[in-house]
Amino acid sequence: MRIGELAERTATSPRLLRYYEEQGLIRVDRSANGYRDYDEALVDQVAHIRGLLDAGLSTRIIRQILPCLNEPSEIHFADATPDIIATLEGHRDRLAERIALLTRNHDAIAEYVGSLKQCALGVERAVPA
């Protein structure tokens, strides 16, 4: 697929997709005419990258852990310095806190929607036909 289609499908600008390529976060093939040819699998990979960036990870760390998302056996132990481990543990803990908060928010909204639906049903029943 062309860069425009990938950009549209991932809600990511073409400029940012080129940056991901420069940073080694995505690998892009070139067609015979020299155009970039983006693989379908990159749609999910870009979503992973954006999620990790949103979680606060740097592109350097993302480049190291991306292979582990699809193939855990590709862990690069040489890159596992105490600083990187501590950084990843900190990010993991912050993600766990965000997940807990999002879960609480989700549950509260679901309960509120359920209450609204019950109120709406009560109003419908109370209206004479």
Stockholm file with secondary structure:
# STOCKHOLM 1.0

chainA/1-129         MRIGELAERTATSPRLLRYYEEQGLIRVDRSANGYRDYDEALVDQVAHIRGLLDAGLSTRIIRQILPCLNEPSEIHFADATPDIIATLEGHRDRLAERIALLTRNHDAIAEYVGSLKQCALGVERAVPA
#=GR chainA/1-129 SS CCHHHHHHHHTCCHHHHHHHHHTTSSCCEECTTSCEECCTTHHHHHHHHHHHHHTTCCHHHHHHHHHHHHCGGGCCGGGCCHHHHHHHHHHHHHHHHHHHHHHHHHHHHHHHHHHHHHHHHHHHHHSCC
#=GC SS_cons         CCHHHHHHHHTCCHHHHHHHHHTTSSCCEECTTSCEECCTTHHHHHHHHHHHHHTTCCHHHHHHHHHHHHCGGGCCGGGCCHHHHHHHHHHHHHHHHHHHHHHHHHHHHHHHHHHHHHHHHHHHHHSCC
//
